[in-house]
Amino acid sequence: MPEPTAPSSRGAIDLAAFKQSQPEPAGASGEALPTWVRSVDQESFPEVVALSQQVPVIVSLGSPRAQASVQLDGTLASLVDAKRGTLALATVDAEQQPAIAQAFQVTQVPSVIALVNGQPVPLFQGTAEAAQIQSLIDELLALGVQHGVAGTVPPLGTTGPASGPAPLPPLHQAALDAIESGDLPAAESAYKQALNEKPNDNEASIGLNQVRLLMRTEGKDLAAVRAAGAAAPDDLQAQLDVADMDLVGGHVEDAFARLVAFIGRNAGDEKEAARARLVELYSVVGVGDARVVASRQKLARVLF
């Protein structure tokens, strides 16, 4: 593990110092893209219930004739597929499958429910922003760990061939260019604009979290931050600052453990603030990173 490094004067901290290499996305060479999403009817629904004994399954009850449902299912599919088999998504046409809607006592569409070990877990009705859904997914995965439903399942199908890596959207490229030049406020602005235009842009959300981490740590003295954290173990801001510095310095497990311990010792608004920051840091490191998976399991134990 590399020694902690202070942020540079330009703010261009190398996030690769603490991010393990991620697998190349399927489809980069033109093959079909895997998906953990399937459309189900009354006949196939028992298969979804059985699947929920291995991983949490999100069930989206909507209508392909309602634009809100179509957009919501697209957001859910993107976030679920990003988890690479640690959960799945079942979409249901509630108008064509009224028995399933009645079984869940759904009174409006879209409605989103989860199944964990065959038991329903209400999530939300209507639409929701990608960030809200991501937070619910994180909590759902933690609930799955609590109930022993924390496996990985193979893809449920494919979404069709991909022609190769697509160029970055203009605002994403602008953000990366700004980071390279040391202009972090401009990078933050570009990612925020991307999310305003497309709230379900998961990559922009991750990028924004990365940039905000860089901004929070820019110019801070590691020794002073550590001393403040040691002197005030139950001061929220002091512990958040140390966790940030640990992360950019490569001490990923230490950063996660510090916040998990703080969450376990505290309650109320401070506990929730620490949990929200920890989820941000998870996204910075990468949801598939083994250190994130291990920390999520520890977080579940202190939350529940």
Number of C-alpha atoms within 10 A of each C-alpha: 9 9 9 15 15 18 22 15 10 14 21 19 24 14 18 11 16 18 16 14 10 11 7 8 11 14 17 15 13 13 14 16 17 20 22 25 26 17 13 19 17 13 8 10 15 13 11 20 18 15 20 25 20 21 25 33 31 28 28 26 27 26 19 16 10 11 11 17 22 15 14 23 26 13 20 27 20 18 22 22 19 17 16 18 20 22 29 32 25 23 22 26 21 22 15 13 15 15 13 19 20 11 8 16 9 17 10 12 20 23 23 24 18 23 23 27 19 17 12 16 18 14 16 15 16 13 16 16 14 21 16 10 19 20 14 14 21 16 17 23 24 24 21 26 21 16 12 14 21 22 15 15 15 12 16 13 13 14 12 13 15 15 12 12 11 8 8 10 10 11 18 19 15 17 26 22 15 19 21 16 14 17 17 23 14 18 26 23 17 23 26 19 15 22 21 11 10 13 17 25 19 19 14 23 20 19 21 23 21 20 25 17 21 23 19 15 22 19 14 15 13 19 12 11 19 17 12 17 20 14 10 12 15 16 14 18 16 18 23 22 20 24 27 22 29 23 24 25 23 20 19 22 15 14 23 26 16 18 23 23 16 21 23 15 12 14 13 8 9 16 18 13 15 23 18 13 16 26 19 20 23 23 20 22 23 19 19 17 15 12 16 22 17 12 18 22 17 19 23 19 15 13 16 9
